[in-house]
């Protein structure tokens, strides 16, 4: 339990920040999941659209400090690699 006004404010802020971060992380996970689903069953155009959407969400989360920029780069690299392997296989 917070004992001072500043500690109470910090607690309120941390609750807001946590909710914002959870939403952003959920959005990133959803976009990556949708990309992986299109990767399995779709043509090259929809794969490219899904990849673009997933990259956008990951980059946005990194720019807001929700995920580390190195983690964002790693995730984007892995998704791109999977998309290119799919297009090369056909």
C-alpha positions as CSV (number, residue, x, y, z in Angstrom):
1,X,0.0,0.0,0.0
2,X,1.3,3.4,-0.9
3,X,2.1,5.7,2.0
4,X,2.7,9.0,0.2
5,X,1.0,11.1,-2.4
6,X,3.9,10.5,-4.8
7,X,3.8,6.8,-4.3
8,X,0.0,6.7,-4.9
9,X,0.5,8.6,-8.1
10,X,3.3,6.3,-9.2
11,X,1.0,3.4,-8.6
12,X,-1.8,4.9,-10.7
13,X,0.7,5.6,-13.5
14,X,2.0,2.0,-13.4
15,X,-1.5,0.7,-13.7
16,X,-2.1,2.8,-16.8
17,X,1.3,2.0,-18.3
18,X,0.8,-1.8,-17.7
19,X,-2.6,-1.7,-19.5
20,X,-1.1,0.2,-22.4
21,X,1.8,-2.2,-22.7
22,X,-0.5,-5.2,-22.5
23,X,-2.6,-3.9,-25.3
24,X,0.4,-3.2,-27.6
25,X,1.9,-6.6,-26.9
26,X,-1.4,-8.3,-27.6
27,X,-1.7,-6.4,-30.9
28,X,1.8,-7.5,-31.9
29,X,1.1,-11.1,-31.1
30,X,-2.2,-11.0,-33.0
31,X,-0.6,-9.5,-36.1
32,X,2.3,-12.1,-36.0
33,X,-0.2,-14.9,-35.6
34,X,-2.3,-13.7,-38.5
35,X,0.9,-13.5,-40.6
36,X,1.8,-17.0,-39.8
37,X,-1.7,-18.2,-40.7
38,X,-1.5,-16.5,-44.1
39,X,2.0,-17.9,-44.5
40,X,0.7,-21.5,-44.4
41,X,-2.3,-21.1,-46.7
42,X,-2.1,-18.0,-48.9
43,X,-0.6,-16.6,-52.0
44,X,2.4,-14.3,-52.2
45,X,0.3,-11.1,-52.3
46,X,-1.5,-11.8,-49.0
47,X,1.7,-13.0,-47.4
48,X,3.4,-9.7,-48.3
49,X,0.4,-7.7,-46.9
50,X,0.5,-9.8,-43.7
51,X,4.3,-9.3,-43.4
52,X,3.9,-5.5,-43.8
53,X,1.2,-5.4,-41.1
54,X,3.2,-7.4,-38.7
55,X,6.4,-5.4,-39.3
56,X,4.4,-2.2,-38.7
57,X,3.1,-3.3,-35.4
58,X,6.4,-4.6,-34.2
59,X,8.2,-1.4,-35.2
60,X,5.5,0.7,-33.5
61,X,5.9,-1.3,-30.2
62,X,9.7,-0.8,-30.4
63,X,9.4,2.9,-31.0
64,X,7.2,3.3,-27.9
65,X,9.7,1.3,-25.8
66,X,7.3,-1.6,-25.2
67,X,9.8,-4.1,-26.7
68,X,13.5,-3.5,-27.1
69,X,14.7,-2.4,-30.5
70,X,17.0,-5.4,-30.8
71,X,14.1,-7.8,-30.1
72,X,12.0,-5.9,-32.7
73,X,14.8,-6.3,-35.2
74,X,15.1,-10.0,-34.4
75,X,11.4,-10.6,-34.8
76,X,11.2,-8.7,-38.0
77,X,14.2,-10.6,-39.4
78,X,12.7,-14.0,-38.6
79,X,9.3,-13.1,-40.1
80,X,11.0,-11.8,-43.3
81,X,13.1,-14.9,-43.5
82,X,10.0,-17.1,-43.2
83,X,8.2,-15.1,-45.9
84,X,11.1,-15.2,-48.3
85,X,11.6,-18.9,-47.7
86,X,7.9,-19.4,-48.6
87,X,8.2,-17.4,-51.8
88,X,11.4,-19.2,-52.8
89,X,9.8,-22.6,-52.2
90,X,7.1,-22.0,-54.8
